[in-house]
């Protein structure tokens, strides 16, 4: 998974260098304006499938992983407006919610845990005068930092299980490349046109139905079937994404005429 989307200046969290650092909540998500897709963990599929198309993306099948499609044009998130407000009542992936913190692998040879907590020093909410402290006077973690690190740890566990899930899909040859077509704008708009999406992978339903009984029971027991069907159902959101793009282009055209 691409770990550094959003992060301008990621640095390791340091108790000495950051002892006076505070986190002031910023009421916008402008950092996500340019993300047309973000990685998604399997445990999120059920909630995300209500609003977002879930597909598998990568350079090829060997490195394909699940992502939530957020836009249809490069560097554009259709769920964040110009003010940085995420569309109301639309699921926000954990990959986005963990910002401005992130777990990153330590360089080879360093002692301790495999992962270290990083933060984005470029995030406008970090300062030394306003907001909640990250560390107490004695150097211990504040509740704010404890919650953030706990969320990162939980997210990483879900990432690990999601990788296992994708390995199972590959093992049973269930993923296939799929070129998708969708109509931009509303169905009754004569000026709408078709957009083609390439380089994506989806689960082959016919191969899924052909799984032997033992594998099917294992998938059911491990929750894989639920994730797969959430992915398949989410594909209905592709056309809704096209409608969002049409509405944004109409808005851009109107603004350019004024």
C-alpha positions in Angstrom: 0.0 0.0 0.0 1.2 3.5 -0.8 2.0 4.9 2.6 3.1 8.5 1.8 0.0 9.8 -0.1 -0.9 13.2 1.6 2.4 13.4 3.5 4.5 16.4 2.6 7.3 16.1 5.2 7.0 12.8 7.0 9.4 12.4 9.9 9.7 9.9 12.8 7.8 11.0 16.0 10.5 11.9 18.5 9.9 12.5 22.2 12.6 15.1 22.4 12.2 17.0 19.2 8.4 17.0 19.4 8.1 17.4 23.2 6.2 20.7 22.8 4.2 19.8 19.7 0.5 20.3 19.8 -2.3 19.2 17.4 -5.0 21.7 16.5 -8.0 20.1 14.7 -8.3 21.5 11.2 -12.0 21.4 9.9 -11.2 20.3 6.4 -9.6 17.5 4.4 -7.8 19.6 1.7 -4.9 17.2 2.0 -7.0 14.6 0.2 -8.1 16.8 -2.7 -5.8 15.1 -5.2 -6.4 11.4 -4.2 -8.5 9.8 -6.9 -8.1 6.4 -5.1 -6.9 5.2 -1.7 -6.1 1.7 -0.3 -8.9 0.0 1.5 -8.7 -2.8 4.1 -11.1 -5.7 3.9 -12.8 -4.9 7.2 -14.0 -1.6 5.7 -15.6 -3.2 2.6 -19.1 -3.5 4.2 -19.4 0.2 5.0 -17.4 1.5 2.0 -19.5 -0.5 -0.5 -22.6 1.7 0.3 -20.9 4.7 -1.3 -17.6 3.9 -3.1 -16.6 1.5 -5.9 -14.1 -1.1 -4.5 -11.7 -2.5 -7.1 -8.2 -4.1 -7.1 -5.5 -1.9 -8.6 -1.8 -2.4 -9.3 0.8 -2.6 -12.0 -0.2 -6.2 -12.6 -2.0 -9.0 -10.8 1.0 -9.8 -8.5 0.8 -6.5 -6.7 -2.9 -5.6 -7.1 -4.6 -4.6 -3.9 -8.0 -3.2 -2.9 -8.7 0.5 -3.4 -11.7 2.8 -3.0 -12.2 4.8 -6.2 -12.7 8.5 -5.3 -12.4 10.0 -8.7 -12.2 9.4 -12.5 -9.6 12.0 -13.4 -6.0 11.9 -12.3 -5.4 13.8 -9.1 -9.0 14.6 -8.3 -11.1 13.4 -5.4 -14.8 13.8 -6.3 -15.8 13.5 -2.6 -13.9 16.5 -1.4 -15.0 20.0 -2.4 -12.9 23.1 -2.9 -13.2 24.0 0.7 -11.9 20.6 1.8 -15.2 19.2 3.0 -15.8 15.5 2.5 -19.2 14.8 1.0 -21.8 14.3 3.8 -22.9 10.8 4.8 -20.2 9.2 2.6 -17.7 6.7 4.1 -14.2 8.1 4.8 -11.6 5.3 4.4 -9.3 4.6 7.4 -6.3 5.4 5.2 -7.6 9.0 5.1 -8.7 9.2 8.8 -5.3 8.2 10.2 -3.7 11.4 8.7 -1.5 13.2 9.9 0.1 10.1 11.5 1.3 7.0 9.8 3.1 3.8 10.7 6.2 3.2 8.5 8.7 0.3 8.4 11.9 1.0 10.2 15.1 0.9 8.1 16.9 -2.5 8.2 19.1 -3.0 11.2 17.3 -0.7 13.6 16.2 -2.3 16.9 12.7 -2.4 18.3 9.4 -2.9 16.6 9.2 -3.3 12.9 7.2 -0.1 12.5 7.7 3.4 13.8 5.2 6.3 14.1 5.7 9.1 11.7 3.9 12.4 11.4 3.6 15.0 8.7 5.4 18.1 9.8 3.7 19.9 6.8 0.3 19.4 8.4 -1.1 22.9 9.2 -2.6 21.6 12.5 0.8 21.1 14.1 2.2 23.9 16.2 3.6 24.6 19.7 1.0 27.0 21.0 -2.6 25.8 20.2 -4.4 22.5 20.4 -3.7 19.3 22.3 -0.2 18.3 23.4 1.2 15.0 22.1 3.4 14.5 25.1 2.9 15.2 28.8 5.5 17.2 30.8 7.1 13.9 32.0 7.5 12.8 28.3 4.7 10.2 28.4 2.0 10.0 25.7 -1.1 12.1 26.1 -4.5 10.5 25.5 -4.6 12.2 22.1 -1.4 10.5 21.0 -2.4 7.2 22.6 -5.6 7.1 20.6 -3.8 8.0 17.4 -1.2 5.3 17.8 -3.8 2.8 18.8 -5.7 3.5 15.6 -2.5 3.1 13.6 -1.8 -0.3 15.2 -5.3 -1.5 14.5 -5.1 -0.3 10.9 -1.9 -2.1 10.4 -3.4 -5.4 11.6 -6.2 -4.9 9.1 -3.6 -4.3 6.4 -1.9 -7.6 7.2 -5.2 -9.5 7.1 -6.2 -7.8 3.8 -2.9 -8.9 2.2 -3.7 -12.5 3.3 -7.2 -12.1 1.8 -5.7 -10.9 -1.6 -3.3 -13.9 -1.5 -6.3 -16.2 -1.2 -7.9 -14.6 -4.2 -4.8 -15.0 -6.3 -4.2 -18.6 -5.0 -7.7 -19.6 -6.3 -7.3 -17.5 -9.5 -10.4 -15.4 -8.7 -9.0 -12.0 -9.8 -9.2 -11.0 -13.4 -8.4 -7.8 -15.3 -11.5 -5.7 -16.2 -11.9 -2.7 -18.4 -14.9 -0.8 -17.3 -17.1 1.7 -19.1 -19.4 4.2 -17.4 -21.5 7.1 -18.4 -20.5 10.5 -17.2 -23.3 12.7 -15.9 -27.0 11.8 -15.4 -28.5 9.1 -17.6 -30.9 11.5 -19.2 -28.2 14.1 -20.1 -27.7 14.1 -23.9 -24.3 15.6 -23.4 -23.0 12.8 -21.2 -20.4 10.5 -22.6 -18.8 7.2 -21.8 -15.6 6.9 -19.7 -13.3 3.9 -20.0 -11.4 2.6 -16.9 -8.4 0.3 -17.6 -5.8 -1.5 -15.5 -8.3 -2.7 -12.8 -9.0 -6.1 -11.4 -12.2 -7.6 -10.1 -13.4 -10.9 -8.7 -14.7 -13.3 -11.4 -18.1 -14.4 -10.1 -18.2 -17.5 -12.3 -15.0 -18.8 -10.8 -16.2 -17.9 -7.4 -19.3 -20.1 -7.9 -17.0 -23.0 -9.1 -15.0 -23.2 -5.9 -15.0 -26.6 -4.2 -17.0 -27.1 -1.0 -13.9 -27.2 1.3 -12.6 -23.8 0.0 -16.1 -22.3 0.1 -16.5 -23.3 3.7 -13.1 -21.8 4.5 -13.9 -18.6 2.8 -17.2 -18.4 4.7 -15.5 -19.2 8.0 -12.8 -16.6 7.5 -15.1 -13.9 6.3 -13.7 -13.8 2.8 -17.1 -14.3 1.2 -18.5 -11.3 2.9 -15.7 -9.1 1.7 -15.9 -10.5 -1.9 -19.7 -9.8 -2.1 -19.3 -6.3 -0.7 -16.7 -5.7 -3.4 -19.0 -7.0 -6.1 -22.0 -5.0 -4.8 -19.9 -1.8 -4.7 -19.4 -1.9 -8.4 -22.9 -0.4 -8.7 -21.3 2.8 -7.5 -19.2 3.2 -10.6 -22.0 5.0 -12.5 -22.7 7.2 -9.4 -19.1 8.3 -9.6 -19.7 9.2 -13.2 -22.6 11.3 -12.2 -20.5 13.1 -9.6 -17.9 13.9 -12.3 -20.6 15.3 -14.6 -22.0 17.5 -11.8 -18.5 18.8 -11.1 -17.8 19.5 -14.7 -21.1 21.4 -15.0 -20.1 23.4 -12.0 -16.7 24.2 -13.4 -18.3 25.2 -16.7 -20.7 27.5 -14.9 -17.9 29.1 -12.9 -15.9 29.8 -16.0 -18.8 31.6 -17.7 -19.3 33.9 -14.7 
